[in-house]
Amino acid sequence: MGDQTRGNGSYEDEYRRSIADPEGFWGEAAEALHWERRWDKVLDTLKPPFYRWFAGGELNTCYNAVDRHVDNGRADQPAIIHDSPVTDSKTVITYAELKDRVARFAGVLRDLGVVKGDRVIVYMPMVPEAAVAMLACARIGAIHSVVFGGFSAKELATRIDDAKPKVMVAGSCGIEPNRVVHYKPLLDSAIESASHKPAHCVILQRDQGRAEMLEGRDVDWAEAAAAAAPADCVPVAATDPLYILYTSGTTGQPKGVVRDNGGHAVAMAWSMKHVYGVEPGEVYWAASDVGWVVGHSYIVYAPLLHGCTTVVYEGKPVGTPDAGAFWRVIEEHGVSILFTAPTAFRAIKRDDPKAEHLKRYDTGKLRALFLAGERCDPDTLEWAGGILGVPVVDHWWQTETGWAIAANCLGIEQLPIKPGSPTRPVPGYDVQVLDDAGEPVGAGDIGRIMIKLPMPPGCLPTLWGNDERFVQSYLSAQPGYYLTGDAGYMDEDGYLFVMSRIDDIINVAGHRLSTGGMEAVLAGHPDVAECAVIGVADQLKGELPLGMVVLKAGVDRDNADICGELVKLVREQIGPVAAFKTVIVVDRLPKTRSGKILRGTMKAIADGKDYRMPATIDDPAILGEIEQFLGAAGYAKHA
């Protein structure tokens, strides 16, 4: 296995080379992997905008993530550490053990008739078997589609009808801190209402909530795996799909983001070394869920492709049992790099603002903290850096890209941190900020953040079964560019500031203002744990900003005083033009299961409009609470 780039050049050198000579740059990176057949072309540009990476090449992602390391001396190294405070258990699986488990489960799928190109839906909690199922699909060339465990039957049914899986793989239940979520009834209901009927369901029985089996259709995981002969790796084309991942918040027909095998493996392996600065053999922890893109990329594929040990954590940042949960995991398992969402750190800060729990643990092996999944307010970034004493890297990417668009690439050159910015574009991404006419805006001016085509390896080549929708959704706003859907600006140093979704730019009396900028001000107040700013309809000014804040635990001051201070802060730091006059203190904010705040839904409530319950909402009851708070403040007229 050779080095993954020519050397440790500066960020500027690496970035310029990736844009000027993408074929040379990524061809070199691809040498880190094992190829069954070398590619004919690094980048196939024959059918723009449908660019393809490593056309003509053949490989197997599972071989590269598992077998290759067993063959090259890592057989006894831990591949997966499963840490489950909700079941009070810990399990270590070596690369050799993982190879055996994956090969046997691939044999189960093969015995159920799954062949190269077939789809398999995985509906699992945070257990090692979720990764085993994904890798087993990759091993035989099947395409997996992981659906977040416990997702509603209705949403699961739409994904069954879109992906048309031959087999479903599910856990009998998931375990929350205070309840057991039974998956099997949801699975049965989804299959009953779906037009497409999978031939079989493989069920992982968990003692905390065993499932009733349907004779003839349902297969017991443990029994089938014990009886199956191991399956060998099946080479696939680099351009063949590895997985489909449905974007959160889908309405109507779901959008299935496709990830290919070749470009994905190259990008994942390259990013571990160059973005995260991790070496093979180190312990890497992405505190997310396999149902989200972070779980696909950085719990399962990237750490294993790079020969690291990955942590699969079945717990929460707080409440399992307390706000010191993350520090315990870091100490016990010797975590070098932690990657999580800002909302996790806001939860820790809310419950333990002085980081008292941290004093009980030795987190000395931790070299850096990476945050992504939503905009990271500077206050959370600075708080995390202050308590941990390591670089805190806010980086920005999407389900569609599969890995970072902008980051402080610690494995190339650590650049100065600017709170509020995910630093600069990652090599391979030609990021530009354009106005509505497609012209570049000046430094510091807000515009649409776009990526010039072709995008680097690992990004979506299309949507599942829908090339037309892929073009319409992402490539039609400006020919030759991918529309990220985010608004922001670049400063004079080339640092990117992602302010909000394009939809969250509000128009106050003709002035285009970012709600993200106002949120950054609110988050800097010492009493504020979390916040959101939305634009509500106003007859005079078009829209007016409304702030909602959650206070830190233990704050014992009059809410009116705090709100007055917050209004004053925004007027001082953003200016009277923001017309920021109203802040409401709420108990909690509605979020998706991945931690994104549901600003659009709150805006609909505040404007008195009907809204659809978001499929990805973490706790539906919270919307009733928000209606009450907004109603008491004179909003939500129809509530």
Order of alpha helices (4+ residues) and beta strands (2+ residues): alpha-alpha-beta-beta-beta-alpha-beta-beta-alpha-beta-alpha-beta-alpha-beta-beta-beta-alpha-beta-beta-alpha-beta-beta-beta-alpha-beta-alpha-beta-alpha-beta-alpha-beta-alpha-beta-beta-beta-beta-beta-alpha-beta-beta-beta-beta-alpha-beta-beta-alpha-beta-alpha-alpha
